[in-house]
Amino acid sequence: MRSFCRKGYWMLSVSVSPVLVAISYLFYLHKKSGIVGLSLWPVLLVITPPGLLIMAMLHAGNTRDMLQDKEGGIRTRAMKMGLEGSQIAYQTLLLVAYLLITIMVMIQMLDSWVFLVLLSFPLAIKNLKLMKRATMDDLGIIRFLDTYTARLVLIFSLLMVAGNLIASLTYD
C-alpha cells in the first residue's frame, strides 16, 4: 500500500470509487425502472465530499513520511508542495468537503438532514490544528493523522448515510 500511495496512484484509487458507484447506479436505475438517461453528475457530486476526505487521509500519510521519502529518493506531491503547501492542501480538502455538503443542502440537492455531517466538524478542526502544528523538525506530531482522518471519513460517511436515511423515512 505504501508504494502504491507514494507513486501517485492514490488519485486513481479515489477516482475509481466514483466510477464504480456510477456504474452501479446506472445498472440499478435500469433494473428498477428502465431509466438509463438520468444524469450521473448529481451522483458523482454527492460522493465527492467523502472522496475529498479520503484524499486528505492519503495526503496526511504522505506528509508524515516526507523525510523518509526524501532519503529513499521517492517523490510525492507532499514533497513537491513542501510542508506549508501540504498543510494548505490538507486544510483545503477537509474544508471543501464540508462546503460542498453545505452547498448541496442549500440548493436542495440533499435534504437538510444531511447537515448531520456537521457533527463530525469538531474532529476535522482537531485534525486541522494537529496538521498546522507540524514542522519539518517534528513530523512525528502527525504520525497518526492519517488514522485520525480515516476516523473522520468513517464518521462523516455514516452521518451522511444517516441523514439520507432519515430524510427518506420522513417523506410520505
Disulfide bonds with the S-S distance in Angstrom:
none
